[in-house]
């Protein structure tokens, strides 16, 4: 076995020896500890380590890509040959310019790697799960756990290319979620979902997740229906991230822009939302879920202003789309793993918070609902959304009246961005690396099932 950077550099040299115009090696090693809860019981626990290399070869503007899950010189060289052969039979891409050259890399943001988190034993991870489990039981005996999982990740990567990039990085992360349900007198609540995600153990609490999940389940007991109406909707951070900002993420992706899949393709400098909305992508956010000093191609990470007081300012680029547009990459190339090619994605999407608390937002609702979970479809290209509002409550004259039975909502995200009433102050890191407060929007179709 050889080290990550050694394997990446070995791949580049071998591809050049074979006659490649350009080459890139991307290596990754990840250790994962997982414990799964089902029907209130710990079902399985496992520790797994995965590692491998992905190799990109460019020859005469033709791309070849191959990967392997073993890191030794023989396998790396065989994988190089596979990538080189694939480049030979691939179609020419006339838009190809170059892999990125080396650029100055910023300092590593604070809080991306936690030794304590990386060194947790399976028994210690199990103890954390038990803490969350007991917290649920401690809230109310009517609540039970339906589903849950704690995952601890420790990841190392290395990148090398034929232009001189040679970089290494590492990071840790922890995520824990619980789905709870409450039962009383023959009535069953809707499923309540709660989670925590962090790069470090600092502030990470499975007990808090358990307590909040149980309380959310209890809050939906006694649910009622309402007549259909068009009103205001207070979106929790999770729902706002999916319904409002899923289409935003798609629309600022330069690949979608260049392929004609973004409604914002020709709208730089134009108004796209309520003037109170400011959105940026920050790959250097301390403790950020998607933070790194460099992206999956070795390009420096940065903060990019996307929407400035309602005005569209920028798109997100990797090196390929930046070259096509004759601009600089924003450092937004990402990979699911060593086995995939880089693609454009957000790092940490930051929605600038407002000044009002959640209760303040509720007090401003004349007639509407609060949504904590959404189950449905969001068409990111058109912005159309429809589905079931779960863990929802009915609000009238600024007061929460009662929990709602599962309720249908529908609308268009791009319209809703313009119809934002207020943006809350308490921003949360969601599972999708969208950092958003709760957001109040108007004119949403609401129909109880």
N, C-alpha and C positions, 0 to 999 in steps of 0.2 A: 504493500500500500504506500502511496505517496500523499503528501499534503495537498491542500486545496489549491493554493497559489502555484505550487510546483506542477500540479496536473494541468492547470489552465495555461501556464506558460509553455509546458511541453506540447500541448495541443496546437498552440499557435505556431511553434517552430516546425512541427511535423506537417501542418497544413501548408506552410510556406515551402517546405522542402518538396511537397507534392506538386507545387506549381500554382497554389492559390494566389489570387491578387490581394485578397484580404482574408483574415481569419480572426475568430474570437472564441475563447474558451470561458465558459461560465460554470463554476463548481459550487456545490451546496451540500451542507451536512446539517441535518436536523434531528434533534432528539425530542420525542414527544412522550409525555406521561399523561394517560387519560384514565378517568374513572367515570363510568356510566351508571346513572340511576334510571330504573324503569319500574313503574308501579310501586314506587316508594321503597324499593330495595336496590342495593348495590349489585348490579348484574355482572360487571366485569371490570377488570383493571389491567392495563397493559402499558408496557414501556417499549417503544420502538425507535430505532435509529435508521434513518435513510440518508444516503449520500449518492452523488453522481455528478456527471458532467454533461453539459450541452455544448455542442460545437457548431458554430456558423462558419460557412465557407462561401466566399464570393469569387467567382471566376467569370470574366467577361460579362459582368452584370447579371449573372445567374446565381441564385441562392441555393445552397445545400445545407441541410440541418440534420444532425444525428445526435443521439444521446446514449449514455450507458450508466448503469448503476454500480459499477465497480471502478475504483480508482487505482489502477496500476498502469505502468507505462505501456505494456502490451495492449491492454484493452483500449487505452486512450488512443494509441496509434491506429488500431483497427477502426475505432469510431471516426477518426479523422479521414481514413480512407473511404468509409461509408458516406460521410458528408461530402467529400470531394466528388465521389461518383454521382451523388444526387445532384450536385451543382451542374455536372456535365449534361444531365438529361432534363434539367429544369428550363422553363421558358425564360428568355431574357426580359429583364425589367428595365425599360428605358429610363425610368425615373430614379433608378439607384444612383447615388452619388458616392457615399463613403460611410464606413464605420466612423464613430466619433474619434477625434484626436484627444490627447491628454489635455486636461485643464486643471487649474488649481482647485483642489478639493477643500471645502470649508471644514472647520473643526467638527468633531463628532458632537451632536447635540446631547445635552444632559439627559440621563435617564433611559437610555436605550438598552443597556445591558445591566443585569442585576445578578451578581455572583450568588447571592442567597437563593434567588429563584432558580437559577441554573443547577444548583447543587441539591435541590429538594429530593428526598428519597421517596419511593412509592408509599411508604408508611406515613410520611409527613403529608403527602398529598391526600391520602385516605383520611387523615385526621381533619384536613380542611373540609372535605366533603361531609364528614360526620358533623362538623360544626354547623354547616348549612342545613343539614337534615334536622338536627336538634332544634335549630332556631325556628324552623317551620312548626314543629310539634309544640314548641313553647308558646307560640302565639295563640293557637286555638285548636282544640281536638277535632273540630269540624273540618279542618283543612288536611288534605293529603297531597303527596307529591306524585305527579303522573310521569314526569320525565325530567332529566337533568344530566349535566355533564360538566366535569372540570377538566380542563386541558392546560398543560404546562409545556411551553415550547422554548427550545434553545437552538438558535440557528446561526450558522457561519456560512459566509459566501466569499468567493474570490472571482475576479474578472481580469482577463488579460486579452489584449488584442494586438494586431500587427502594427498599429500606429504608436504603440508604447504605453498604453494603459496597463497598469498592473496594480490592482487594489484588493484589499481584504476588509471585511467587516463582520460584526457579530451583533446579535440582539436576542432579547428574551421577551416572552409575552405569557400572560395567563388569562384564561377566560373561564367563566363559570355561569351557567344558566340553570334556572329551575322553572318548571311548569307545574302550577298547583291548581287544585280544584277544591271548592268547599261544598259540603252537603248538609242540608238541614230540612227535616220534615218532608222528605221526599223530593225536595228541590235541589238541583245541582247547579252550581255557578258556572259561568263560562271559564275557560282555561285562562289562568293568569300567568303571564310570562315576565320574569325579571332576570337581570344578568349584571355582570361586572366584567370589565375587560381592562387590562393594564399591562404596561411594559415591566413593571416592578412589583414587589410585594408591598411597597409603601402604600398604605391606604386601601389595599385590596382585602375585602372582607366577605367571605362566604356566608357568615352569619347575617350580615346586612341584607344580602340577596335573599336568604331564606325568610327573614322577617318581612321584607317588602313584598315578596311573592305571596306569602300567606295573607297579608293585609289586603292586597289587591283582589285575591280570590273572595275574601269575605265581603268586600265592597260591592260585588256583583250579585249577591243574594238579594232576592226581592225585586228582580228586574221586571220592567213593564214595557209596553209598546206605546208608540205615539203615532198620531196620524201623519201622513207624509207632509213635509214642508220644505221650504228652501230657507236656509238660515246660516248662522255662523258655526264654524267648527274650530275647536281648539285642538291642534295636533300635538301629541306628545313628540319628544325628540325622535323616537324611533319611526313614528308614522310620517313626520315631516321629512326625515332622511329618505324614506322610500318613495313617498307620493310626490313631494315637491322637488327634492334634490336629485333623485334618480334621473329624471329628464334633464336637469341642469348638467349633471356629470356627463351624460351622453352628448349634450349639445355643445359642450366646450372641448370635446375630444377632437383634436385636429384631424384624425383619420376619418371620423364621421363627417367633419366639415368638408374634407377634400373629396369624399365619396358622394356628397350630396345627401347625406343622411341627417343633417342638422338644420333645423329651422332657423338657427342663428348664423348661418354661414356668411351672410352679407350684412350682419348687424353690428359689427364693431363700431363703437361710438354712439350707438342708439339705445334707447330705453327698452329694457326687457322685463322690468319688474317695478314694484313699488319703490319709491325713492329711498325708503328707509332700509332697503336690503343691500348689504355689502358682503361679498363672498370672496374668499381667497383660498388658494391651495398652498400649504406650507410644509415642505418636505424637511424643514429644519426645526420643527416645533419640539421643544424639550418634552420628553416623555411621550411624544406623539406615536400613535399606533402605526402610522405609515412612515415615520421619520427615518432618515438615513443620510449620511453625508454625501452619498452618491446614489444614482439610480441603477437599474439593472443592466445598463450599458456602460457604466463608469462615468456618466456625465454628472457634474456637480448638482446637488439638490438646491432648491431655492424657494423663496416665497413669491407667488404669482398672483397679482390682483386680477380677479375675473369679472366681478360685478362691483361697480363703485357707485353707491347711492342710486342703484337702479340702472346704471349705464354699463353695457357690456364693454369690457376693456381688452380682454385677451382670451386666447385658447391655450390648451395644454398640448405640448409637443414631445415626441421622442426625436431621435436624430434623423430618422427617415422622413417623417412628415415635415420636420423643420427644414431639411435640405430641399424638399419639394417647394416649400413656401419661401425659400431664400431668407430664412430667419434662424435664430438660435433655439436649440432644444431647451425646454423648461425643466428638464430633468425628471420627466414623468414616465419613463419606460419602466415597466414592472414585469415580473414573471411569476406565474403560479408555482413553478419549480424549475429545476434544471432541465426537465424534459419538455419545456415549452419555449417557444420564441418570445421575445419581448413584445409587449403591447402597451398602449397608452392607458394610464389609469391615474386617479387622484392619489396623492399621498395622504395628507390630512386636509379635508375640505372644511374650512372654518367659516361659520356664519356669524357675523358680528352681532353680539347680543344687544338687546335693548336695555331698558331700565326697570321694567315692571316684573314683579313676582308672578308666580303662577296664580295665586289668589287674586292679584290685581287684574290679570287677564280674564279670569272667570267673572269678576264683578262687572266687566264691560260687555258681557254677552246679554243681549236682550232676549233672544230665543235661539238656542243652538244646542250643540252637544260637545262633549269632551271625548276624544278617542285615544286610547292607550295602545291598541293593537289594530293592525289592518291585515285582512286576508283577501287578496283579490289580484287583479291585474293592473299593471301600470305600463302603458305603451310609451317607452322612453322617447321614441322619435316624434310621436304626435302629441304626447303629454296626456292622452286620454287615460283616465283611471276609473275603475268601478270595482266594488267588492264589499266585503262585510266589515263594518266597524265593530271591533270586539273590545271588551272591557270599557264600554262607553257609558256615559251618564248624560241625562237630560238637564239642561240649564235654562232657567227662565228668570228674567229680571235680575240677573247677576247672582242667582243662587242655584246650587246643585239641588235638584228636586228628587231624582231617583235614578238608580241604574237602569240601563236600557237592555232589553233583549237584543239579540244580534240584529244589527241595523245596516241596511244597504246605503252606501254613499256613492256618488258619481260626480265627475267634473273633468276639468282639464287643468293640468299642472301649470301650463304657461299662462292661462287666464288667472289662476289662483295666485301666482306670483305677483300679478298686478293688483290683486284684491286682498293683499295682506293688510290686516287691520292693525295688528301689533306684533312685535317680536319680543319674546320674554328675555329675562336676564340670565337665567340659570342654564348655561350651556352644558351639554352632555356628550361624551364620546360614545358614539354608537358602534355596533359591531361592524359597520361598513366603513369606518374611518371618517364618517361625517360628524363633525362637531357642531351641534345645533341646539338652540333653546327651543322650548315650545313656541308654536307660531299660531296665531289666530287669523283665520281667513273667513271671508264672507261669501254668500251666494253659492252654497253647496247643496245639491239635491240630497235629501235625507228621507229614507223610507224604511220603517220598521218591517221586519220579515213576519 
